[in-house]
Amino acid sequence: MTAPSAVLETGYGELVDAFETFVRRELVPLAADLGETTDLPPADLRDYARRRSASLGFYAGDYPEELGGAGMPFSAVVQLHHAAGRSGCPLAPYALAGSDGPSPLLVHGTDEQIKRYLVPLVRGEAARCLALTEPQAGSDAFHLTSTATRDGDGWVLNGRKTFVSNADHADFAIVIAGTDAGPTAFVLDMDTPGLRIGQRYEGMSGEPLFELVLDRAQVGGDAVIGGENGVGTAMERGIDSLSRGRLVVAAQCNGIAEYALRLGVDYARERRAFGERIGAYQHVQEHLVSSRAEVEAAKLLTLACARLVDQGTEDPQNAALAKLTSSQTAMRVVDRSLQVHGATGWVRGHPLEFLYRYVRMTTLIEGTSEIQKVIIARAMGLG
Ligand SMILES: Cc1cc2nc3c(=O)[nH]c(=O)nc-3n(C[C@H](O)[C@H](O)[C@H](O)COP(=O)(O)OP(=O)(O)OC[C@H]3O[C@@H](n4cnc5c(N)ncnc54)[C@H](O)[C@@H]3O)c2cc1C
C-alpha cells in the first residue's frame, strides 16, 4: 500500500535511505550502550553525531556548498528531520542542525562573521546558542529590556536572558538586545568579559536551559551581525527565517509521532488480555487508527509546505498551520501509544515514557501553539 504522503516524498529517497543507514549502522550502536540513561546523550556523543553527520553531508544540508553545506532543497532537509524522529534513535536528532547549529541570522553577517562563525557551524565544528527570551519578554519578543549602548566604536550590553538552550556547550552566543534603533543581534564569544551563565533550569526531557547574564559586557562594533547595517534589524530578519524553523519542528514531531505509533501497533499485535490480542479491541484500535489518520494528515501538510518553500512561497501562515498541527498531533499520538502500553509504557526507561516528556516542549518552542493561532487568525482577517 502506498501512503498518500509518499506522493510528496518523491525525489529524496536515496538521500533519506543513506541517512537512515548512517543512523542504523553508526548511531544506534552508540546509543544502545547508553542503556536507560538516555534522556540527554552525553556531550561527546552528541558532538560526534554532529561532526560525523556533517562530514557525510547530512548536517545543515540546505546551506550552500561554499559554506560547507550540501545545497539541498528544503524539502530534503525536512524529510531528514522526519527520518531522524522516526528512527527512535536518541542520537539521531543531534546529527541534524538544530538550535545549536547554523543560524539564519548569520547569513546576514559580514564576510568576516560568515567565515568566523557561520562556516564552522555549518561544518559541525562549532555550536552556538540564541539568547532572545527574557524574564518579562517571551512570546512578546519585541519588548526586550536588555540593552546595548554605544561605547566609542563598540557597545556595552546589559540584561538577563532566560531559557537559553545549549549555553553550556556553545562556543558563542547570538544575543538580541534593544538599541535606540530597535532590537539588534550581536554575536558574543562565550568568554566575553561581562557575559556569564547564571541559573540552570532542569527541563522535562533532561536537556537543561540556562540564564545568560550580561553585566556591562563590552564588545566591538564588529559584534553586530551584519555590521552597522544590521543595527535594529534583528526582528525583521529573525521573522523572515521563522517559517523554516517551524517546519523543521513540524517534521521532527511527525517523525516522533510515526515512531510512537509504530511502537503502539507492534505492542497491540502482541499483547494479550482476556484471551485476545489487545489490537482486536475497538477501544485500542481507536487510539491507533485515529493516530494513523492524524499523523498522515500532519505529514502531508508539512511536506506540502516544505515544497512550497522550495517553490519560493515562504508564507508564515503555512508554517504556523504545520507546526500547530504536527506538535499537537505528536503529543496526542505519544499519549495514546503510551496508553496502549499500559504500565509498561509509563516505566522510566521505556521510549514512550521519554517521548511523553520530550514532545511536551514542541508546543512551546519556535512560538507557542497560541502564537501560531494568532498568526493563522490574522491571515484569516481576524483580530
Ligand atoms: C525547551 C525550550 C527551549 C528553549 N530555548 C530557547 C532558546 O534557546 N533561546 C531563547 O531565547 N528562548 C528559548 N526558549 C524560550 C521560548 O522561546 C519561550 O518559552 C516562548 O517564546 C514562550 O515564552 P514564555 O515562556 O515567556 O511564555 P509567555 O510568552 O509568557 O506565554 C505564556 C502563555 O501565554 C500565551 N500567550 C502569550 N501571548 C499570547 C497572545 N498574544 N495570544 C494568545 N496567547 C498568548 C502563550 O502561548 C503561553 O501559553 C525555550 C523554551 C523551551 C521550553
Ligand as a Chemical Component Dictionary entry (heavy atoms), coordinates in Angstrom:
data_LIG
# 
_chem_comp.id                   LIG 
_chem_comp.type                 NON-POLYMER 
_chem_comp.pdbx_formal_charge   0 
_chem_comp.three_letter_code    LIG 
# 
loop_
_chem_comp_atom.comp_id 
_chem_comp_atom.atom_id 
_chem_comp_atom.alt_atom_id 
_chem_comp_atom.type_symbol 
_chem_comp_atom.charge 
_chem_comp_atom.model_Cartn_x 
_chem_comp_atom.model_Cartn_y 
_chem_comp_atom.model_Cartn_z 
_chem_comp_atom.pdbx_ordinal 
LIG C1  C1  C 0 12.718 23.557 25.543 1  
LIG C2  C2  C 0 12.807 25.039 25.365 2  
LIG C3  C3  C 0 13.904 25.595 24.727 3  
LIG C4  C4  C 0 14.001 26.978 24.605 4  
LIG N1  N1  N 0 15.133 27.506 24.027 5  
LIG C5  C5  C 0 15.259 28.852 23.951 6  
LIG C6  C6  C 0 16.473 29.420 23.425 7  
LIG O1  O1  O 0 17.412 28.705 23.038 8  
LIG N2  N2  N 0 16.601 30.767 23.373 9  
LIG C7  C7  C 0 15.590 31.591 23.812 10 
LIG O2  O2  O 0 15.760 32.802 23.732 11 
LIG N3  N3  N 0 14.429 31.086 24.309 12 
LIG C8  C8  C 0 14.254 29.737 24.406 13 
LIG N4  N4  N 0 13.110 29.205 24.940 14 
LIG C9  C9  C 0 12.060 30.088 25.407 15 
LIG C10 C10 C 0 10.851 30.109 24.476 16 
LIG O3  O3  O 0 11.168 30.768 23.279 17 
LIG C11 C11 C 0 9.711  30.801 25.233 18 
LIG O4  O4  O 0 9.371  29.942 26.314 19 
LIG C12 C12 C 0 8.497  31.050 24.364 20 
LIG O5  O5  O 0 8.764  32.063 23.432 21 
LIG C13 C13 C 0 7.269  31.446 25.202 22 
LIG O6  O6  O 0 7.593  32.491 26.053 23 
LIG P1  P1  P 0 7.248  32.387 27.618 24 
LIG O7  O7  O 0 7.695  31.072 28.099 25 
LIG O8  O8  O 0 7.790  33.606 28.270 26 
LIG O9  O9  O 0 5.675  32.410 27.701 27 
LIG P2  P2  P 0 4.722  33.703 27.563 28 
LIG O10 O10 O 0 5.070  34.462 26.339 29 
LIG O11 O11 O 0 4.718  34.421 28.848 30 
LIG O12 O12 O 0 3.317  32.999 27.329 31 
LIG C14 C14 C 0 2.578  32.398 28.399 32 
LIG C15 C15 C 0 1.282  31.854 27.800 33 
LIG O13 O13 O 0 0.535  32.940 27.216 34 
LIG C16 C16 C 0 0.258  32.664 25.854 35 
LIG N5  N5  N 0 0.286  33.910 25.076 36 
LIG C17 C17 C 0 1.247  34.867 25.059 37 
LIG N6  N6  N 0 0.914  35.824 24.200 38 
LIG C18 C18 C 0 -0.275 35.484 23.639 39 
LIG C19 C19 C 0 -1.140 36.067 22.674 40 
LIG N7  N7  N 0 -0.836 37.216 22.050 41 
LIG N8  N8  N 0 -2.276 35.404 22.367 42 
LIG C20 C20 C 0 -2.600 34.232 22.950 43 
LIG N9  N9  N 0 -1.826 33.629 23.872 44 
LIG C21 C21 C 0 -0.675 34.250 24.207 45 
LIG C22 C22 C 0 1.386  31.723 25.424 46 
LIG O14 O14 O 0 1.025  30.986 24.271 47 
LIG C23 C23 C 0 1.534  30.861 26.664 48 
LIG O15 O15 O 0 0.544  29.858 26.667 49 
LIG C24 C24 C 0 12.977 27.822 25.091 50 
LIG C25 C25 C 0 11.848 27.249 25.713 51 
LIG C26 C26 C 0 11.763 25.880 25.862 52 
LIG C27 C27 C 0 10.580 25.289 26.561 53 
# 
loop_
_chem_comp_bond.comp_id 
_chem_comp_bond.atom_id_1 
_chem_comp_bond.atom_id_2 
_chem_comp_bond.value_order 
_chem_comp_bond.pdbx_ordinal 
LIG C1  C2  SING 1  
LIG C2  C3  SING 2  
LIG C2  C26 DOUB 3  
LIG C3  C4  DOUB 4  
LIG C4  N1  SING 5  
LIG C4  C24 SING 6  
LIG N1  C5  DOUB 7  
LIG C5  C6  SING 8  
LIG C5  C8  SING 9  
LIG C6  O1  DOUB 10 
LIG C6  N2  SING 11 
LIG N2  C7  SING 12 
LIG C7  O2  DOUB 13 
LIG C7  N3  SING 14 
LIG N3  C8  DOUB 15 
LIG C8  N4  SING 16 
LIG N4  C9  SING 17 
LIG N4  C24 SING 18 
LIG C9  C10 SING 19 
LIG C10 O3  SING 20 
LIG C10 C11 SING 21 
LIG C11 O4  SING 22 
LIG C11 C12 SING 23 
LIG C12 O5  SING 24 
LIG C12 C13 SING 25 
LIG C13 O6  SING 26 
LIG O6  P1  SING 27 
LIG P1  O7  DOUB 28 
LIG P1  O8  SING 29 
LIG P1  O9  SING 30 
LIG O9  P2  SING 31 
LIG P2  O10 DOUB 32 
LIG P2  O11 SING 33 
LIG P2  O12 SING 34 
LIG O12 C14 SING 35 
LIG C14 C15 SING 36 
LIG C15 O13 SING 37 
LIG C15 C23 SING 38 
LIG O13 C16 SING 39 
LIG C16 N5  SING 40 
LIG C16 C22 SING 41 
LIG N5  C17 SING 42 
LIG N5  C21 SING 43 
LIG C17 N6  DOUB 44 
LIG N6  C18 SING 45 
LIG C18 C19 SING 46 
LIG C18 C21 DOUB 47 
LIG C19 N7  SING 48 
LIG C19 N8  DOUB 49 
LIG N8  C20 SING 50 
LIG C20 N9  DOUB 51 
LIG N9  C21 SING 52 
LIG C22 O14 SING 53 
LIG C22 C23 SING 54 
LIG C23 O15 SING 55 
LIG C24 C25 DOUB 56 
LIG C25 C26 SING 57 
LIG C26 C27 SING 58 
# 
